[in-house]
Amino acid sequence: MNTNDRQILTPFDIGNLKLRNRFALAPMTRVSATESGNATQAMARYYERFAKGGFGLLITEGIYTDRRFSQGYAFQPGLTDEEQALAWTAVTEAIHRHESAAFAQIMHAGAISQGNRFVTGTVGPSAVQPKGQQMKFYYGQGQYPVPKAMSDEDIADAIQGFANAAKLAIGTAGFDGIEIHGANGYLLDQFLTDYTNRRSDRWGGDVKRRVGLILEVIAAVKKVAGQAPVGVRISQGKVNDYEHKWIEGDASAEIIFGALADAGVDFIHVTEHKAWQPAFSPGNTSLIELARRYAPAIPLIANGGLDNPGQAEQALLDGADIIAIGKAALANPDLPHRLMTDQPVRDFDPAILEPIANIKDSEF
Ligand SMILES: Cc1cc2nc3c(=O)[nH]c(=O)nc-3n(C[C@H](O)[C@H](O)[C@H](O)COP(=O)(O)O)c2cc1C
């Protein structure tokens, strides 16, 4: 890689937070916490490799937020009490040792939870059975059950859970920022999505109303986060419905990104299978370009197949500020250093996630 004029190597600020470059580790669930949801020493060493390898920002795997319906997977880490928050300090300290920043991704699995030690059954916006099959590599099997439609009280609890988790993340665990998981088919995306949200109350209806829960969660999290950046991850595709497109097309992009900007998020993280492709068909504008158009002043993280330096630089030209890398980082925890020093990059081998997607001994 010719390191001259590579924008990806230049520093970037999200609010008060200074990042040393624009390489971010994408959030990746690795079901490697203890059964009670505590982050482990192995996780600290696993995350440290990415910081040491040159990623300026590390976004954690999705962390559950409450002791009711948020947990999605057995051995998923949580941020629901002091003990879980303290367990994360080993991770954040390891990341900070290498001058990288750490964001906690906080998530509620909603109707696609497939492992929850606190409650039986699942909840969602409406009693609609999720598409797809549970993920085997996260200990799942068969179809997802039909969720219970959430009551006002359930929704209030979920919002409170996000706020509590964010408070523990910043106040105790040592994270530098919060990413609210609004993407990929989990609870907040279930509210955003036409076919999973059939509500006729204030939380359902057109896309303006369906984005409402995300906005409430942003407001609740911002209240407790102090100066720390608070952002949100948004996608069209879902873990249980890869090809989903927003039914209102470009008009939804305008409403969603505009509403997030108005809510005062410090960053937006967009993810698509191939981030550079047109977001809608017919069309020739990517979700990166749409986010930049409709939320012009908000720092933008882009993700999805952007591990090739040319494509990453193009995404920056298209309006992204930071490039998040998932699978290629698993294969190359030192990807930024490799690219900077022209070393070969290893291909991602899906076997690393088999039979269970937990962290393997070779990864730390
Ligand atoms: C093993 C694995 C776990 C993932 N877990 C999460 C997660 O917890 N939260 C999330 O937002 N995305 C998750 N993702 C999606 C990635 O963040 C990313 O969007 C996806 O891998 C595409 O980016 P890539 O082409 O750079 O790999 C996961 C992906 C993988 C491969």
The ligand as a Tripos MOL2 file, in Angstrom:
@<TRIPOS>MOLECULE
LIG
   31    33     1     0     0
SMALL
NO_CHARGES

@<TRIPOS>ATOM
      1 C1        -18.8140  -13.8490   13.6330 C.3       1 LIG1
      2 C2        -19.5480  -12.5640   13.3820 C.ar      1 LIG1
      3 C3        -20.2430  -11.9730   14.4140 C.ar      1 LIG1
      4 C4        -20.9330  -10.7680   14.2140 C.ar      1 LIG1
      5 N1        -21.5530  -10.1610   15.2830 N.ar      1 LIG1
      6 C5        -22.0660   -8.9220   15.1480 C.ar      1 LIG1
      7 C6        -22.5280   -8.1980   16.2850 C.ar      1 LIG1
      8 O1        -22.4610   -8.6520   17.4450 O.2       1 LIG1
      9 N2        -23.0400   -6.9620   16.0710 N.ar      1 LIG1
     10 C7        -23.1300   -6.4150   14.8140 C.ar      1 LIG1
     11 O2        -23.6060   -5.2910   14.6790 O.2       1 LIG1
     12 N3        -22.6590   -7.0790   13.7300 N.ar      1 LIG1
     13 C8        -22.1150   -8.2980   13.8770 C.ar      1 LIG1
     14 N4        -21.5640   -8.9270   12.7890 N.ar      1 LIG1
     15 C9        -21.5300   -8.2610   11.4760 C.3       1 LIG1
     16 C10       -20.2010   -7.5520   11.2650 C.3       1 LIG1
     17 O3        -20.0610   -6.4600   12.1460 O.3       1 LIG1
     18 C11       -20.0750   -7.0330    9.8240 C.3       1 LIG1
     19 O4        -21.1920   -6.1930    9.5710 O.3       1 LIG1
     20 C12       -20.0370   -8.1170    8.7740 C.3       1 LIG1
     21 O5        -19.0940   -9.1130    9.1100 O.3       1 LIG1
     22 C13       -19.7030   -7.5300    7.3890 C.3       1 LIG1
     23 O6        -18.4590   -6.8620    7.4220 O.3       1 LIG1
     24 P1        -17.1460   -7.5270    6.7570 P.3       1 LIG1
     25 O7        -17.4650   -7.7200    5.3010 O.co2     1 LIG1
     26 O8        -16.0310   -6.5640    7.0000 O.co2     1 LIG1
     27 O9        -16.9390   -8.8520    7.4680 O.co2     1 LIG1
     28 C14       -20.9070  -10.1490   12.9500 C.ar      1 LIG1
     29 C15       -20.2100  -10.7610   11.9030 C.ar      1 LIG1
     30 C16       -19.5140  -11.9350   12.1050 C.ar      1 LIG1
     31 C17       -18.7280  -12.5400   10.9750 C.3       1 LIG1
@<TRIPOS>BOND
     1     1     2 1
     2     2     3 ar
     3     2    30 ar
     4     3     4 ar
     5     4     5 ar
     6     4    28 ar
     7     5     6 ar
     8     6     7 ar
     9     6    13 1
    10     7     8 2
    11     7     9 ar
    12     9    10 ar
    13    10    11 2
    14    10    12 ar
    15    12    13 ar
    16    13    14 ar
    17    14    15 1
    18    14    28 ar
    19    15    16 1
    20    16    17 1
    21    16    18 1
    22    18    19 1
    23    18    20 1
    24    20    21 1
    25    20    22 1
    26    22    23 1
    27    23    24 1
    28    24    25 2
    29    24    26 1
    30    24    27 1
    31    28    29 ar
    32    29    30 ar
    33    30    31 1
@<TRIPOS>SUBSTRUCTURE
     1 LIG1         1 GROUP 0 **** ****
